[in-house]
Amino acid sequence: MKIDFNRPFLTGKETHYIYKAVSAGKLSGNGKFTQQCQSFFEKKYGLKKCIMTTSGTDALEMAAILCDVKPGDEVIVPSYTFVSSALAFVRQGARIVFADSCSNNPNIDPDRLEALITPKTKVIVPVHYAGIACDMDRIMEIADRHNLFVVEDAAQAIDSYYKDRPLGGIGHFGCFSFHETKNVTAGGEGGMLCVNDERFIRRAEIIWEKGTNRAEFFRGMVNKYGWVDTGSSFLPAEINSAFLLAQLENLDDIQSRRKAIWQQYYDGLKPLEEDGYVVLPQIPDYATNNGHLFYIVCRNIEERTRLIEWMKDKEIQLAFHYLSLHKSDYYTNAEQNMPELPNCDRYADCLVRLPMYFELSDDDVSLIISQTKAFFI
């Protein structure tokens, strides 16, 4: 039986909630379901202000506008991440300064962060890879000392914590994704911006509503609304929020199963790490695990390629992840001096992800583990 890399999980209520949204006659954004999703995150995690968006990319773009990023500003981004982490700021005219990963995990290395700061630096973008927290105390201390904004890319980090604080709720802004590959989805695409600094809440709503004060009008705060700022159409349709709400109501069950799969992988593959064949994910003592993905790091790119082909022959789908952004065509065409980021390059060449989704059975996971062991031993 074929084992896919990813399958979106359906709770059974998604179509019912979509039907309710359609029947209510309110399909555009900022309706009942949108507000319920936002309220869910604010109440469950104590987040200050949550704003649903059409994607995690849109959430990052809103953050870039709110940080007032302008041409010539510099934004520090890890090279081992999805392009949206950088692109949102490039669209505002920023120059991206790429940072290396840690040697023991793909997150941004705080030891090398301060050396990248110049008088032009405006924002640091820590990406919580695999839902595992970056060292946020150190990042925030550096940012505070240099008067910089921190935009957490928490696309993979729903229900994950740094110490006792939810990821996405520590920096000035936090950005989540509800793409179909994430733990919960808004029907394939979706995202959310968390505004953690009260100074930016009102402007965030205006940018969200195409540069108008329409949200205030609907709350009865003004008797008419108009164009007052820049912005765009960042609101998701109600049917997307309806789909997401059905998922959020089952979040605890979804998380419990994903974390159980993660632990089964870890326990089953630990002997390969002990014998020096692979490196498994490491969770720092300040971080929690949200079961977003499970990866192993092979010894070289050739070995990873052979492993993917080996598993494909067994009808088990694996996937590598990001290519180093500092080596992308877009970046190298714009920059003459390519930075040396050996840890990012290592993960780009050697990291491989194993199947991870709610409906993977224990037998499926055991088969994946046994076939992985058979390849190496």
N, C-alpha and C positions, 0 to 999 in steps of 0.2 A: 504494500500500500504506500502510495506517495505521501511524503510528509512535506507540506509547504513551509516556506520560511515564515509567512505571516498570514493570518486570517482575522479580519475584524470580528469581534464577538457581538452577538445580538442578544439582548436580554429578553426580548419578546414584547416589550412595551413601545418600541420605537415607532412602529406604524400607527399604533393607537394614539400616541401623543401627536404625531404628525396629522392624523385625521382630526384631532381636537383643534389643532392650530388652524387647519383649513376651514373647519366648520365655524370657528370663531370669526372668520372674515378678516383677520389681521395677519398678513403674511410678511409684511416688511419688518425691518429690524426694530428692536427696542419695545417689543410687546411683552406679554405675560411670561412666555417661556424664556425669553432673553433675561428678563429680570429675575426669574427664579434661578437660573443658572448662576448669575452674578451673586445673588444672595447666598446660594449654596456655598460658594468659596469664601465669601466674607464671614459667614457664620462658622463654618467648619474649621477654617484655618486662621480666623482672626485677621484676614487681609483687609487693608484699609478701604480701597476702592477698586472694584473689579469691573472691567469693561469688555464685553464679548466682541470679538473681531472675526473677520472671515478667514483668517489664517494666523499662524504664528509669525509669518513674515510681516503681515499688516501690523501686528502688535509691536514688532521691532521698529517698523517705519514710524508708527505713532510716537514711540519713545525717542527716536532720533529727532523728530520735530520738536518734541517737548524739551529736549536737551538743547534746543536752539543750535544744532550743529550747522556750521556754515562752511563754504569753500575755504580750504586752507587749514581747517581744524584737523587734528589727528585723533584717531580712535584706535585703541589697543584691543585686538581681537585674537583669540587663539587660532593658529593656522589649521588645527585639526578640528574642523566643525563644518556644518552645512553652510552653503554660500550665503544664505539669508542673514546670518550673524554679521556679515560684513556688508552685504549689498544694501541693507537698509540705511546705512550711514554713507555709503558711496553715493546714493541717490541725493543726499543733501550736500554733496561736494567734498566730503571728508577724504583725507588720505588715511588709508588703513595701515597700521603698524602691527605686523603679525608677531605673536608671542609663541614660545615653545611650550610643549606639554611637560608635565612632570615625568620623571623617569619611571615611576611606578604606577601611573595612571594617566589617561589622556587629558585630564583637566589642566588648565593654565597653571604654569609654574610661578608661584608668588615670589620665589627667590630671584627670578630674573625680570620681574615686572618693573621695578622702580628704575632700572637702567634704560627702559624704553620711553620714559616720560620726558617730554621736552616742554618748553613754554607754550607750544601749540596744542598739547594734549588736552582733550576735553572730556573723553568718556573711556571707561574700561568696561569691557563686555565679557564677564566670566560666563562660560558655558558649562552647565552641570551635566557632563557627559554620562550617559547611561542612568541618569537620575541620581548620580552620586555627587554630593556637594563638593564644590571648590572650598578652599580655605578662606571663608568669607571674613573672618575677623581680620586677617592680615590684609586682604584686599580692601576692605572698608577703611582700615587704618591708613593705608597708603593713599587711597582716594581722598580721605578727609584732610590728610596733611598737604595734599597738592590741590585741594579744592576742585576735585573731579567728580563727575557723575558716574554712577555704577548702574548699568543696565544688565540685569540677570537674564541670560538666555536659559530659561527653564523649560524649554520645549519638551524635554524628556523627563521632567522632574515633578510631575504631579504626585502629591502625597509623599513627598520625600523631605527630609529635614537636615538642617545644619544645627547641631546641638539640639535645642528645643524649638528652633524657629523654622517655619515652613519655607522651603526654597521658593524664590519668586517674591518673597515678602521682606527681604533684607536690604537690597539695593534701593536706589531711588525708584526704579521701575523693575517689574518682572514680566517676562513674556512667555506664554505657554502656547503649545500647539495641540490641536485635537484632530490631527491628520489620522487617516485610517491605520497608520502604523503605530500610533501611540496607545497607551493603556486604555484610554477611552476616546471615542471619536464623536464628532458632530456630524456624522453622516458622510465621512470622507475627507472633509476640509473644515477647518475652524481654528480659532485661537482666542486668546484672552490677554489683555494688558492689565497688570496690577499697578496701580499708582500708590506708592508707599509714602510719598511726600505730599502733605496737604497743600502745599503751594501750587501744585499742578493739577489738582482734581478738576477745577472748573474749566481750565483750558483744555484738558484731556477730553471732556465731554463735547466741547465746541469742535475740536479737531475731528472727533469721532462722527459728528453730525454735519460733515461737509462744510465746516467753518461757520456754522450757524449756532445760535443759542436755542435751538429747537427743543433740546431736552429740558431746559428750564421752562419753556412755554408749556410743555405737557405736564410739568409738575405745578403749574399755576404761579410760577415765580415772576413771569413777565406776561403782559397781555398781548404781545405779538413777538415774532422772532424774525431775525434777519441775518445777513452776512456780516460777521464781526471779526473773522480771523481766517487763516489758512486752514486747510483740512482736506478730507476726501471721504469717500463712501466706504467706511471701514466696518459698518454694521453687517452682521450676518442675517440671513432671512430667518423668520420664526421657525420654519420647518427644520433648520439646522439646530437651533437651540432646543427644539422639542426632542429631536433625536438624542442630543447630548444629555438632556435631563433624565431620560430613561436610563442612560448609562451611569450617570452620577448617582442615581438612587440605588445602584448596585455596586458602587465603587468598592466597598469593603470586601465583598465577595470576589470581585475581579482581582483586587490587590492580593487577597489571601492566596488565590490560586497561582497567580504569577510568581509570587515570592516562594511558594512551595516548589514550583518548577525550577526556579533559579537555584534554590538550595539543593535540589536533586542533582542538577548539573554540577554544582560546585563539589558536592560530596563524591559524586561518581568520577569526576575528572581530576580530583586532587592527587591521586597517585601519579598521573602524567606530569604534573608540576613537580612533585617530589623527585621524580626521576630525570628532570631537566628537559623534558620534551616541549612543554608549553608554559606560559605564564597565565594565571587566572586573574580575574578582577580582584582588586584589593579595595576594601571599604575602610577608610580612616575611622578612628574612634570618634570623630566629631560628626560623622555622616550616618545616614540610614540607607537602607536598600528598598527601592520601590518596585523591583522586578521588571523594570522596563525592557532591558535586554541582557543577554548573557554572551560574553565574548571570550575567546582565547587568543593569545598572542603567540604565533608560530615563530620559529627561529629565523626564517628568511622568507622572501616573497615566493621563491620557487616551491618551498614546502607548502605554503598556503595555497598556491595554485593547484598543486597535486592533491591536497586535502579536499578542496572544493570539487575537483573532478571525481575523486574517489567517492565522495558522498553523493554526487549526482548520479553516478552509476548505480548506487543503492537506492535511488529515488528519494534522497533526502536533500533538501535545498538549503544551502548555506549562502551567506553573502558577506563580502567585505564591506567596508564603510567608506569614510571620506578619503579623498585625495587631498594632499596638503594644498591649501589655498594659495600659499606663497609661491607655489610652482605652477599655478594655473596660467593659461594663456593670457587671460585678462590682466592678471597682476604683473606678470613678467613683461608684458607689452608696455605697461605704465611705469614700471620701476626698473632702473638700471642696475641697482645693487640688490641681489637676492640674499635675504638673511640665511644664516645657517641655523636650521632648526631640526637637529637630529632626532629628537624624541618624536616630534610630529611625523617625520618621515618614516620612522620605525613603525608607528601605528598604521600609517597609510599603507605600508608594504606588508605588514605581518598580522594585523588584527583581522579576525574573522568572527562573524556573529552566527550563533546557532538559532534554530527555530524557537520562537517564543510567542505563544498566544494561549488564551484561556482554555481552548478545547484540546490542547495537547494532553494526551493521556500519560499516565505513569509508564505504561508500556512503550509509548512512543519515545519518551525521554530516555528510557533504559536502552532502547534500540540505538538512538543517536549516540549515547555514551559508549555503548559497546562497539559500534562501528568506528567511532573516533579513536578508541583505544586500539582497535585492530589495524588502523592505518599506521599508527606510530610504533606499535610494538611488533 
